[in-house]
Amino acid sequence: MIPIVDIPARHPYPPRITEATEPFWTALREGRLITTASIATGRPTFPPKPIDPHTWDRQVTWIDLSGLGTLYSFTTIHAAPTAFVDEVPYRVCVVDLDEGLRLATRLWGDTEVRPDDRVEIVALRYTDRMSFGARPVGTGDRPTPAR
């Protein structure tokens, strides 16, 4: 299970939900981080896909992820696209999950971080949609955007 954090605002740029990704978003609402993996090889992929991009096999299954990982890199955004202009400055990051996957997401909080710090994925429940982000492990319940 991953923490669920309520964000009292609409998502500035809601993710596109498709038939193939709907199970991911449903699980995220439940505080679970899941993705697809090849049935033949067991190799996971993120974001979830209906086809294994390594073998082109259509035989994939859903697996649970721990939501824990290591901060690979991050940056602070000062000049943002229109949808995010009210949130600058904010941070984005690349996380290496413990399961061997690398993902890009928003870095929540104003805690000072460095590459190789431990982070956790959090489910962000906006008033209209779900999303996810990363925050340093042990930083509490509320993801506070850096300002």
Backbone as numpy.savetxt, mean C-alpha at the origin, in Angstrom:
# Nx Ny Nz CAx CAy CAz Cx Cy Cz
-3.19 -9.44 9.91 -4.03 -8.26 9.91 -3.14 -7.01 9.91
-3.62 -6.00 9.21 -2.92 -4.72 9.21 -3.83 -3.68 9.85
-3.25 -2.62 10.41 -4.09 -1.58 11.04 -4.98 -0.90 10.01
-6.19 -0.53 10.44 -7.10 0.27 9.62 -7.18 1.64 10.25
-6.97 2.67 9.45 -6.98 4.04 9.94 -8.05 4.82 9.17
-8.93 5.49 9.89 -9.97 6.30 9.27 -9.41 7.67 8.89
-9.66 8.08 7.67 -9.26 9.39 7.17 -10.54 10.16 6.91
-10.81 11.24 7.66 -12.09 11.95 7.52 -12.13 12.89 6.31
-11.90 12.32 5.14 -11.92 13.09 3.90 -12.12 12.12 2.73
-12.49 12.69 1.60 -12.58 11.88 0.39 -11.18 11.62 -0.13
-10.99 10.49 -0.77 -9.69 10.17 -1.36 -9.43 11.15 -2.52
-8.25 11.79 -2.54 -8.01 12.79 -3.58 -7.94 12.21 -5.00
-7.59 10.94 -5.11 -7.49 10.31 -6.43 -7.83 8.83 -6.24
-9.13 8.51 -6.17 -9.53 7.14 -5.84 -8.97 6.11 -6.82
-8.54 4.98 -6.31 -8.03 3.92 -7.18 -9.13 3.32 -8.04
-8.74 2.81 -9.18 -9.67 2.15 -10.08 -9.85 0.71 -9.61
-11.09 0.32 -9.38 -11.39 -1.04 -8.94 -11.94 -1.80 -10.12
-11.34 -2.95 -10.41 -11.78 -3.79 -11.52 -12.23 -5.14 -10.96
-12.80 -5.95 -11.82 -13.21 -7.30 -11.40 -12.00 -8.08 -10.89
-10.84 -7.87 -11.50 -9.64 -8.60 -11.11 -9.07 -8.12 -9.77
-9.28 -6.83 -9.43 -8.68 -6.30 -8.20 -9.68 -6.16 -7.05
-10.95 -6.40 -7.31 -11.98 -6.23 -6.27 -11.68 -7.04 -5.01
-11.21 -8.29 -5.09 -10.89 -9.03 -3.86 -9.82 -8.32 -3.01
-8.87 -7.67 -3.65 -7.84 -6.93 -2.91 -8.47 -5.81 -2.09
-9.35 -5.01 -2.71 -9.97 -3.88 -2.02 -10.93 -4.35 -0.93
-11.62 -5.45 -1.16 -12.50 -6.02 -0.13 -11.68 -6.46 1.08
-10.58 -7.15 0.84 -9.71 -7.59 1.93 -9.13 -6.40 2.68
-8.75 -5.36 1.95 -8.19 -4.18 2.59 -9.19 -3.56 3.55
-10.48 -3.54 3.17 -11.53 -3.03 4.07 -11.61 -3.85 5.35
-11.21 -5.11 5.29 -11.23 -6.00 6.45 -9.91 -5.97 7.23
-8.96 -5.15 6.79 -7.67 -5.09 7.46 -6.72 -6.20 7.05
-6.91 -6.71 5.84 -6.02 -7.76 5.31 -5.34 -7.26 4.06
-4.05 -7.53 3.95 -3.29 -7.20 2.75 -3.08 -8.50 1.99
-3.62 -8.57 0.78 -3.50 -9.79 -0.02 -2.99 -9.43 -1.41
-2.54 -10.44 -2.10 -2.13 -10.28 -3.49 -2.26 -11.63 -4.19
-1.95 -11.64 -5.46 -2.03 -12.87 -6.23 -0.66 -13.54 -6.31
-0.70 -14.85 -6.49 0.52 -15.64 -6.67 0.23 -16.74 -7.68
1.23 -17.13 -8.41 1.11 -18.22 -9.36 0.85 -19.52 -8.61
-0.13 -20.28 -9.08 -0.39 -21.59 -8.47 0.78 -22.53 -8.76
1.34 -22.45 -9.96 2.42 -23.36 -10.36 3.72 -23.09 -9.60
4.08 -21.81 -9.45 5.38 -21.49 -8.85 5.29 -20.96 -7.43
4.11 -20.46 -7.03 3.95 -19.84 -5.72 4.49 -18.43 -5.66
5.03 -17.93 -6.75 5.65 -16.60 -6.77 4.57 -15.51 -6.73
4.63 -14.64 -5.70 3.63 -13.57 -5.60 3.96 -12.40 -6.52
2.97 -11.59 -6.78 3.14 -10.38 -7.57 2.30 -9.26 -6.97
2.80 -8.04 -7.07 2.04 -6.89 -6.59 2.26 -5.75 -7.55
1.18 -5.07 -7.93 -0.20 -5.25 -7.50 -0.78 -6.57 -8.01
-1.91 -6.98 -7.44 -2.54 -8.24 -7.85 -2.87 -8.22 -9.34
-2.70 -9.37 -9.97 -2.94 -9.48 -11.40 -3.68 -10.79 -11.71
-4.52 -10.80 -12.74 -5.22 -12.03 -13.10 -4.34 -13.03 -13.86
-3.14 -12.58 -14.25 -2.18 -13.42 -14.97 -0.83 -13.28 -14.29
-0.11 -14.39 -14.11 1.23 -14.32 -13.56 2.14 -13.66 -14.60
2.72 -12.49 -14.30 3.53 -11.80 -15.30 4.87 -12.48 -15.60
5.24 -13.47 -14.80 6.51 -14.16 -15.00 6.37 -15.36 -15.93
5.22 -16.01 -15.86 5.01 -17.23 -16.67 3.86 -17.09 -17.66
3.08 -16.01 -17.56 1.87 -15.77 -18.37 0.79 -16.80 -18.09
0.90 -17.47 -16.98 -0.09 -18.46 -16.56 -1.30 -17.75 -15.98
-2.48 -18.21 -16.35 -3.73 -17.63 -15.82 -4.15 -18.30 -14.51
-3.41 -19.27 -14.04 -3.72 -19.97 -12.80 -3.05 -19.24 -11.63
-3.82 -18.31 -11.01 -3.30 -17.57 -9.85 -4.26 -17.77 -8.69
-3.74 -17.55 -7.49 -4.53 -17.65 -6.28 -4.24 -16.44 -5.41
-5.11 -16.19 -4.46 -4.91 -15.09 -3.53 -4.15 -15.58 -2.31
-3.17 -14.77 -1.85 -2.40 -15.11 -0.66 -2.38 -13.91 0.29
-2.24 -14.18 1.58 -2.12 -13.11 2.57 -0.67 -12.64 2.66
-0.51 -11.35 2.89 0.81 -10.76 3.12 0.84 -10.23 4.55
2.02 -10.17 5.13 2.15 -9.72 6.52 1.93 -8.22 6.68
2.21 -7.45 5.64 2.13 -6.01 5.74 3.36 -5.37 6.37
4.38 -6.17 6.61 5.63 -5.66 7.20 6.73 -5.64 6.16
7.60 -4.66 6.27 8.69 -4.57 5.31 9.75 -3.59 5.73
10.61 -3.29 4.79 11.75 -2.40 5.00 11.65 -1.24 4.02
11.87 -0.04 4.53 11.86 1.14 3.68 13.07 1.10 2.76
12.82 1.07 1.46 13.90 1.05 0.48 14.35 2.48 0.15
13.36 3.35 -0.12 13.66 4.75 -0.40 12.41 5.59 -0.20
12.59 6.91 -0.15 11.45 7.81 -0.03 11.84 9.18 -0.53
10.85 10.00 -0.81 11.09 11.38 -1.19 9.91 12.23 -0.73
10.14 13.51 -0.63 9.09 14.45 -0.26 8.65 15.19 -1.51
7.35 15.22 -1.73 6.77 15.89 -2.89 6.39 17.32 -2.49
6.89 18.30 -3.22 6.56 19.70 -2.97 5.73 20.30 -4.10
5.85 19.76 -5.30 5.07 20.22 -6.46 4.24 19.03 -6.91
2.94 19.06 -6.60 2.09 17.89 -6.78 1.11 18.07 -7.94
0.60 16.94 -8.45 -0.50 17.01 -9.41 -1.71 17.67 -8.76
-2.61 18.19 -9.56 -3.77 18.93 -9.08 -4.53 18.19 -7.97
-4.73 16.90 -8.11 -5.52 16.13 -7.12 -4.89 16.18 -5.73
-3.58 16.36 -5.64 -2.88 16.31 -4.36 -2.32 17.66 -3.92
-2.62 18.71 -4.64 -2.01 20.01 -4.37 -2.30 20.52 -2.95
-3.45 20.17 -2.39 -3.78 20.61 -1.03 -3.03 19.83 0.04
-2.30 18.81 -0.34 -1.61 17.96 0.64 -0.10 18.17 0.68
0.44 19.03 -0.17 1.90 19.22 -0.18 2.35 19.96 1.06
3.54 19.66 1.56 4.38 18.57 1.10 3.91 17.23 1.67
4.12 16.16 0.92 3.83 14.81 1.39 4.93 13.88 0.90
4.99 12.71 1.53 6.06 11.78 1.20 5.52 10.53 0.51
6.29 10.01 -0.40 6.01 8.73 -1.04 7.24 7.86 -0.84
7.03 6.55 -0.92 8.14 5.66 -0.63 8.06 4.38 -1.45
9.15 3.65 -1.42 9.23 2.30 -1.96 9.54 1.39 -0.78
8.74 0.32 -0.66 8.86 -0.61 0.47 9.17 -2.00 -0.07
10.13 -2.66 0.54 10.40 -4.07 0.27 9.66 -4.88 1.33
8.56 -5.52 0.93 7.81 -6.35 1.87 8.61 -7.58 2.25
8.35 -8.11 3.43 9.06 -9.29 3.90 8.89 -10.49 2.97
7.81 -10.49 2.20 7.54 -11.61 1.29 8.31 -11.49 -0.04
9.16 -10.46 -0.16 9.99 -10.32 -1.35 9.40 -9.43 -2.43
8.29 -8.77 -2.16 7.68 -7.87 -3.13 8.10 -6.44 -2.85
8.19 -5.65 -3.89 8.50 -4.22 -3.75 7.28 -3.43 -4.21
6.87 -2.44 -3.39 5.72 -1.63 -3.79 5.98 -0.17 -3.48
5.29 0.68 -4.23 5.36 2.13 -4.03 4.05 2.57 -3.39
4.13 3.50 -2.43 2.95 3.97 -1.74 3.24 5.28 -1.03
2.24 5.81 -0.40 2.37 7.02 0.40 3.05 6.67 1.72
3.95 7.52 2.18 4.60 7.35 3.48 3.92 8.29 4.46
3.21 7.72 5.43 2.43 8.49 6.38 3.27 8.85 7.59
2.91 9.97 8.18 3.53 10.42 9.42 4.62 11.43 9.18
5.01 12.06 10.26 6.08 13.05 10.16 7.33 12.60 10.91
7.35 11.32 11.25 8.51 10.73 11.91 9.69 10.72 10.94
10.84 11.04 11.44 12.04 10.98 10.61 12.33 9.51 10.28
12.63 9.24 9.03 12.91 7.88 8.59 14.20 7.85 7.78
14.72 6.63 7.66 15.91 6.40 6.84 15.70 5.09 6.09
16.33 4.95 4.93 16.28 3.66 4.26 16.72 2.56 5.23
16.12 1.42 5.10 16.33 0.24 5.94 15.52 0.26 7.23
14.76 1.34 7.52 13.86 1.35 8.66 12.72 0.37 8.42
12.21 -0.22 9.48 11.06 -1.12 9.38 9.79 -0.30 9.24
8.90 -0.74 8.36 7.61 -0.07 8.14 6.51 -1.11 8.11
5.29 -0.61 8.30 4.12 -1.46 8.20 3.15 -0.81 7.22
2.43 -1.65 6.51 1.38 -1.18 5.61 0.13 -0.97 6.44
-0.56 0.14 6.21 -1.81 0.43 6.89 -2.91 0.60 5.85
-4.11 0.11 6.19 -5.29 0.32 5.34 -5.86 1.67 5.70
-6.08 2.51 4.71 -6.60 3.85 4.92 -8.05 3.89 4.45
-8.95 4.10 5.42 -10.38 4.12 5.10 -10.83 5.57 4.96
-10.83 6.05 3.72 -11.36 7.38 3.42 -12.88 7.30 3.46
-13.55 8.45 3.41 -15.01 8.44 3.47 -15.64 7.81 2.24
-14.90 7.76 1.13 -15.47 7.22 -0.10 -14.77 5.97 -0.63
-13.53 5.73 -0.26 -12.78 4.59 -0.79 -11.71 4.13 0.19
-11.16 2.98 -0.12 -10.02 2.46 0.63 -8.74 2.80 -0.12
-7.67 2.87 0.62 -6.35 3.01 0.05 -5.38 2.38 1.04
-4.11 2.51 0.79 -3.13 1.99 1.73 -1.90 2.89 1.70
-1.14 2.80 2.74 0.10 3.55 2.84 1.05 2.79 3.75
2.22 3.36 3.96 3.20 2.77 4.85 3.53 3.78 5.94
3.89 3.28 7.10 4.36 4.14 8.18 5.42 3.38 8.96
6.30 4.11 9.65 7.29 3.42 10.47 6.60 2.54 11.51
7.14 1.39 11.77 6.59 0.47 12.76 6.58 1.15 14.12
5.44 1.02 14.81 5.33 1.54 16.18 5.02 3.01 16.28
4.45 3.62 15.22 4.18 5.07 15.28 2.74 5.39 15.63
1.95 4.40 16.05 0.62 4.70 16.55 -0.50 4.51 15.56
-1.68 5.01 15.97 -2.90 4.76 15.22 -3.16 5.72 14.07
-2.68 6.93 14.15 -3.09 7.95 13.18 -1.97 8.26 12.22
-2.20 8.03 10.92 -1.19 8.46 9.95 -1.36 9.96 9.72
-0.36 10.72 10.07 -0.44 12.17 9.90 0.45 12.56 8.72
-0.16 13.13 7.66 0.68 13.52 6.52 1.72 14.54 6.95
2.90 14.42 6.40 3.94 15.42 6.68 3.51 16.73 6.06
3.69 17.80 6.75 3.31 19.14 6.24 4.48 20.07 6.41
